[in-house]
Each structure stands twice: as C-alpha cells, then as structure tokens.
Amino acid sequence: MRAGVTQVELAARLGRPQPFISFVERGERRIDVIEFYAIMKALGADPERAFRELIAKLPDRLEI
C-alpha cells in the first residue's frame, strides 16, 4: 500500500518513534493485529479490507 505518508508522519500519528515504522517496513519487527488495525487507520485505509487482502495472498500453510 502506498499512502504517501512518510515514516515520520506515520510514527507521529501512532505516537511511536520513527524507527518502529522502519523496523516494520523492513520486516525486522512483526506487528500484532491491534497494531495492524491502528496502522491501517492511521494510513486512512479500511483495516478489515486490508486484512482480507493480506489473507488472500498468504499460502495455506505458514511457518512461524
């Protein structure tokens, strides 16, 4: 998703430091479902739709 929001702007909207956003973007930090919801809302996206789209792209079996 390209929302046209910088890491600094998104971090401010979430009340988090900028490195938090960087770690998430680079896949160095996973987020939980509540954080996902908050991030989607902060980006102006529909969290439910975004989650459905994410799930549709995942394989049937995931290694965690």
LUMDO-195793 format. One record per residue: x, y, z of N, C-alpha, C in turn; residue in one letter. Coordinates in Angstrom, 1 decimal, decimal comma, padded with zeros to 4 digits, always signed. Example, Ala and Ser with C-alpha at 12.3 -4.5 7.8 and 13.67 -1.06 7.14 Angstrom:
// residues 2
      nx      ny      nz     cax     cay     caz      cx      cy      cz  resn
  +013,2  -005,7  +007,8  +012,3  -004,5  +007,8  +013,2  -003,3  +007,8     A
  +012,8  -002,2  +007,1  +013,7  -001,1  +007,1  +012,9  +000,0  +007,9     S
***
This chain:
// residues 64
      nx      ny      nz     cax     cay     caz      cx      cy      cz  resn
  +000,8  -001,2  +000,0  +000,0  +000,0  +000,0  +000,9  +001,2  +000,0     M
  +000,6  +002,1  -000,9  +001,3  +003,4  -000,9  +000,4  +004,5  -000,5     R
  +000,6  +005,1  +000,7  -000,3  +006,1  +001,2  +000,2  +007,5  +001,1     A
  +001,5  +007,6  +000,6  +002,0  +009,0  +000,5  +002,3  +009,6  +001,9     G
  +002,6  +008,7  +002,9  +002,9  +009,2  +004,2  +004,3  +008,8  +004,6     V
  +005,1  +009,7  +005,1  +006,4  +009,4  +005,5  +006,4  +008,6  +006,8     T
  +007,6  +007,9  +007,0  +007,7  +007,2  +008,3  +007,5  +008,1  +009,5     Q
  +008,1  +009,3  +009,4  +008,0  +010,3  +010,5  +006,5  +010,7  +010,7     V
  +005,8  +010,9  +009,6  +004,3  +011,3  +009,8  +003,5  +010,1  +010,4     E
  +003,8  +008,9  +009,9  +003,0  +007,8  +010,4  +003,4  +007,6  +011,9     L
  +004,6  +007,6  +012,2  +005,1  +007,5  +013,6  +004,4  +008,5  +014,5     A
  +004,3  +009,7  +014,1  +003,6  +010,8  +014,9  +002,2  +010,4  +015,0     A
  +001,5  +010,0  +014,0  +000,1  +009,6  +014,1  -000,2  +008,5  +015,1     R
  +000,8  +007,6  +015,2  +000,7  +006,4  +016,1  +001,2  +006,7  +017,5     L
  +001,9  +007,8  +017,6  +002,6  +008,1  +018,9  +003,8  +007,2  +019,2     G
  +004,4  +006,8  +018,1  +005,6  +005,9  +018,2  +006,8  +006,5  +017,6     R
  +008,0  +006,1  +018,0  +009,2  +006,6  +017,3  +009,3  +006,2  +015,9     P
  +010,0  +006,9  +015,1  +010,2  +006,6  +013,6  +010,8  +005,3  +013,4     Q
  +011,8  +004,9  +014,2  +012,5  +003,6  +014,0  +011,5  +002,4  +014,0     P
  +010,4  +002,5  +014,8  +009,4  +001,5  +014,9  +008,8  +001,2  +013,5     F
  +008,5  +002,3  +012,8  +007,9  +002,2  +011,4  +009,0  +001,6  +010,5     I
  +010,2  +002,0  +010,6  +011,3  +001,5  +009,8  +011,5  +000,0  +010,0     S
  +011,5  -000,5  +011,2  +011,6  -001,9  +011,5  +010,5  -002,7  +010,9     F
  +009,3  -002,2  +011,0  +008,1  -002,9  +010,5  +008,2  -003,0  +009,0     V
  +008,5  -001,9  +008,3  +008,7  -001,8  +006,9  +009,7  -002,8  +006,3     E
  +010,8  -002,9  +007,1  +011,9  -003,8  +006,6  +011,7  -005,3  +007,0     R
  +010,6  -005,5  +007,8  +010,3  -006,9  +008,2  +011,1  -007,4  +009,4     G
  +011,7  -006,4  +010,1  +012,5  -006,8  +011,2  +011,7  -006,8  +012,5     E
  +010,5  -006,3  +012,4  +009,6  -006,4  +013,5  +008,2  -006,7  +013,0     R
  +007,6  -007,8  +013,6  +006,2  -008,1  +013,3  +005,3  -007,3  +014,1     R
  +004,1  -007,2  +013,6  +003,1  -006,4  +014,4  +001,9  -007,3  +014,7     I
  +001,3  -007,0  +015,8  +000,1  -007,8  +016,2  -001,1  -007,2  +015,5     D
  -002,3  -007,9  +015,7  -003,5  -007,5  +015,0  -003,9  -006,1  +015,4     V
  -003,7  -005,7  +016,6  -004,2  -004,4  +017,1  -003,3  -003,3  +016,5     I
  -002,0  -003,6  +016,4  -001,1  -002,7  +015,8  -001,4  -002,5  +014,3     E
  -001,7  -003,7  +013,6  -002,1  -003,6  +012,2  -003,3  -002,7  +012,1     F
  -004,3  -002,9  +012,9  -005,5  -002,1  +012,9  -005,2  -000,6  +013,0     Y
  -004,4  -000,3  +014,0  -004,0  +001,1  +014,2  -003,3  +001,7  +013,1     A
  -002,3  +001,0  +012,5  -001,6  +001,4  +011,4  -002,5  +001,7  +010,2     I
  -003,3  +000,8  +009,9  -004,3  +000,9  +008,7  -005,1  +002,2  +008,9     M
  -005,7  +002,4  +010,1  -006,5  +003,5  +010,4  -005,7  +004,8  +010,2     K
  -004,4  +004,8  +010,7  -003,5  +006,0  +010,6  -003,2  +006,3  +009,2     A
  -003,2  +005,3  +008,3  -003,0  +005,5  +006,9  -004,2  +005,9  +006,1     L
  -005,4  +005,8  +006,8  -006,6  +006,1  +006,1  -007,2  +005,0  +005,3     G
  -006,7  +003,8  +005,7  -007,2  +002,6  +005,0  -008,3  +001,9  +005,8     A
  -009,0  +001,0  +005,2  -010,0  +000,2  +005,9  -009,3  -001,1  +006,4     D
  -009,1  -001,2  +007,7  -008,4  -002,3  +008,3  -008,9  -003,7  +007,9     P
  -010,3  -003,8  +007,9  -010,9  -005,1  +007,5  -010,6  -005,5  +006,1     E
  -010,7  -004,6  +005,2  -010,4  -004,8  +003,8  -008,9  -005,2  +003,6     R
  -008,1  -004,4  +004,2  -006,6  -004,7  +004,1  -006,3  -006,1  +004,7     A
  -006,9  -006,5  +005,8  -006,6  -007,8  +006,3  -007,1  -008,9  +005,4     F
  -008,3  -008,7  +004,8  -008,8  -009,7  +003,9  -007,9  -009,8  +002,7     R
  -007,4  -008,7  +002,2  -006,5  -008,8  +001,1  -005,2  -009,4  +001,4     E
  -004,7  -009,2  +002,6  -003,5  -009,9  +003,1  -003,7  -011,4  +003,2     L
  -004,8  -011,8  +003,8  -005,0  -013,2  +004,0  -005,1  -013,9  +002,6     I
  -005,8  -013,2  +001,6  -005,9  -013,8  +000,3  -004,6  -014,1  -000,4     A
  -003,5  -013,4  +000,0  -002,2  -013,5  -000,6  -001,4  -014,6  +000,1     K
  -001,8  -015,0  +001,3  -000,9  -015,9  +002,1  -001,1  -017,4  +001,6     L
  -000,1  -018,2  +001,7  -000,2  -019,6  +001,4  -001,1  -020,3  +002,5     P
  -001,6  -021,5  +002,1  -002,4  -022,2  +003,1  -001,6  -022,6  +004,4     D
  -000,3  -022,8  +004,2  +000,5  -023,2  +005,4  +001,6  -022,2  +005,5     R
  +001,8  -021,7  +006,8  +002,8  -020,7  +007,1  +003,7  -021,3  +008,1     L
  +005,0  -021,0  +008,0  +005,9  -021,3  +009,1  +006,1  -020,1  +009,9     E
  +006,0  -020,2  +011,2  +006,2  -019,1  +012,1  +007,2  -019,4  +013,1     I
***
